[in-house]
Each structure stands twice: as C-alpha cells, then as structure tokens.
C-alpha cells in the first residue's frame, strides 16, 4: 500500500483501447441489452473532465466518476482459464482501457499519470449481473474486487494501444 504523497513510477502495457457509441447494459436493467459495438481503437483522445472522445460516456454529466474505465488483462486471462472461455474477447466487459502490469485497485483514491495523461482513480468498476450473460455464468461473482477502475480524466492527451508506457502514482486524490 502506498502512503500519501508517495511517488511510484513503473511501466505498463496498454493491451486494448475500446470505445462504444451507445449503452448496452447501463440503464437496461430488466430489459434486453442494447446492440452497440465495442470498437477496438489504435489510439484514444482523453479530454479533461469530459471522457474519451467518441465514447458513450463522453460528456455524460459534470464531474462523472466513470469518464473512463480500466480493466486488467490479467483478470481477463484468469477468468478465461477459470471458465474455459476461448471465444470472448475482453471487449465484452465494456471497459475502455485494458492494461497489463497495473494494480488497478491500488489506484483508487489516487491521482496518477499514464503516458503523460493525468487521471484520478475514483472507485472499482464493479461487475454487474450482465457479466454472466456477456462472458459466462458466474463471471459477475468471479470479478468481485477486480472488475476494473472508474476514473476521471484530469488532463488532455492521447493513449496508444500496443505499447509499453510509463505510469506513476502522484498522490492521494482530493475528495
């Protein structure tokens, strides 16, 4: 666990970047899911206070805590092995940025830099019952505590898929 004011710099990989123009599960409880594709991107534009340009949560509402979502590729790989699933890509979880080498839960309550873009880790992106339908029965429960990270974007910039990038925890976020 990091202490307040501590700085930690490491390398991480951006494995996938996804945008979706519309909601499939959000706001669909008790209904059938929507049919909006989650589209792999080569790079994404991060816009401070607004989200990822082109994504369904861009300008969703002021100070929204889920302007961007992260998911650990390690969690996806473990889930795929545990459920013997080989035909579902990580896009089914509908997170924007899939990383390797980041402890996403460690970023909750901290501001951090990822390839020069400033973020604030707000809370776990908790899994929901839809995960059982999108991935495999039992996925919702299996993802408890590792469903990803919801974050705010604090500076403008671009992220690129398929590269190892520096990341750094700056300090505890101001609440």
N, C-alpha and C positions, 0 to 999 in steps of 0.2 A: 504494500500500500504506500502511496506517495504522501509525503507531508505537504502542507500548504507552502506555496512559494517555491517548491522544488521544480527543477527543470530536468527533463529526461529526453534525450534525443536518440532515435533509432531509425532503422529502415523498415519499410513495409511495402507490400505489393498491392496495387490496385488490379484485381483479377477481372472484375466485371464492372461496367457502368451501365445503369438502366434508367430509362425514362418511360413514363406511360402517360398518354394524353387524358386518360379518364380513370375513374374509380371502378374497381371490380367488386371489392368487398366492403370498403369503407362506406357506411350508410346503407348497406344492403341486408342488414340482419333480418332474417325471416323471409328473404326473397332469394331468387336465383342470382348468382354472381353476374357482374357485367362482363362484357366481352372485349375490353380494351387490351390490346397487346402491351407487353412489357418489352421494350425495344432496346437491344444492346447498342451502346454508343461507343465511338472511338474516344471521344472526349466530351466533357460536360462543362457548361458555364455556371459557376456558382455566383449568385447575386446576393449581396449582403442584405439580410432582413426580409428576403423575398423567396428564396429557394433556388432550385435548379431550373434554368430557363427551358421551357418545353414540357415540364413535368406537371402532373395533376395537382400537386400541392403548391405550385408557384403562385404567390400572392393569395394563398388560401385565406389567411387572416393575419392581422398585425401581431407580430411577436410570436408567431406559431412555433411551438416546440418541436414540430416534426418537419421543418423546412427541408431536411434531408435525412435519409435513413441509411444506416450502415449494417452490414451483415458479415460475419466471419466465415470465410471459405472453409476453415477448419470445422466449424459447426455443420456446414452443408455436407462435407465429406464424411463426417462421423454419422450423421443422420442417414445418408445414402447407404453406408455399410450396415448400420443397425437395422434398417428396414428393407435391406436388399433391393433398393430402388436404383435403377440404372437409366430410366427413361424420363427423368425430371431434371431440368436444369435449375440452377439457383434463382433464375428469374421468377419461378413460381412463388417465391416468398415475397416478391414485390418490394424489395429493398433497393435503394438506388445505387449504393456503392458496396461492392463485395471486396473485402480486403483479406490479405494473408499477413500474419505477423503482428496484428494489433489485438490487445486485450480490450475489447470494446467496453466491458463493464468498468474497467479502470478509468475510462474517460468520462464517466458520469460525474457531473459536478465540477468538471474541469474545462478550461479553455485549452485548445490545442491547435497546432499548425500541422497541416497535411499538405506537403508540397507547396508551402507558402500561403495556403488559404487558411484563414483563421475561423475556427468553429468553437461552439460551446456545446459540450455533451450534456444533454438535459435529463434523459431517463432511458431505461431499457425500452426498446421497441417490442413490447410484449406480444407473444404469439396469440393468435385467436383460433377459434373453432374452425375457421376456414382452412387452416393449415392441414387439417385432417383430410379435407377434400382436395386441396391443391397438390399436396405431396403424398401423404399416406395416412391411413387411420392410425392415430396415436402420436402424430407429429406435433400437435398442439402441446400435449403434455411433455413430450421429449425436449421441446425447445424452451421450457420454463427456465428462466435465468440466463438464457443465451439466444434470445430472439433478435438481438441486434441493438442498435443505438439510435435514438432520436436526437437530432442536433439542430441548432440554429447556425446559420451562416453569418459570420461577423465581418468578413471582408470579401471583396470581389476577386475572382480568379478562375482559372481553368484547371481541371483534373484530366489526366490522360490514362486510358486503360492500358494494361500490359507492361507497366514499368515499375521498377523499384523506386520508391520515393522516400525522402526524409520526413519524419514526423517528430513532433515534440510536444510534450505536455508543458504548458506555460505556467499555470497556477489555477487555484480553485476559482470557479466561476462566481461572479457576483450575483446573488439571488435577490 
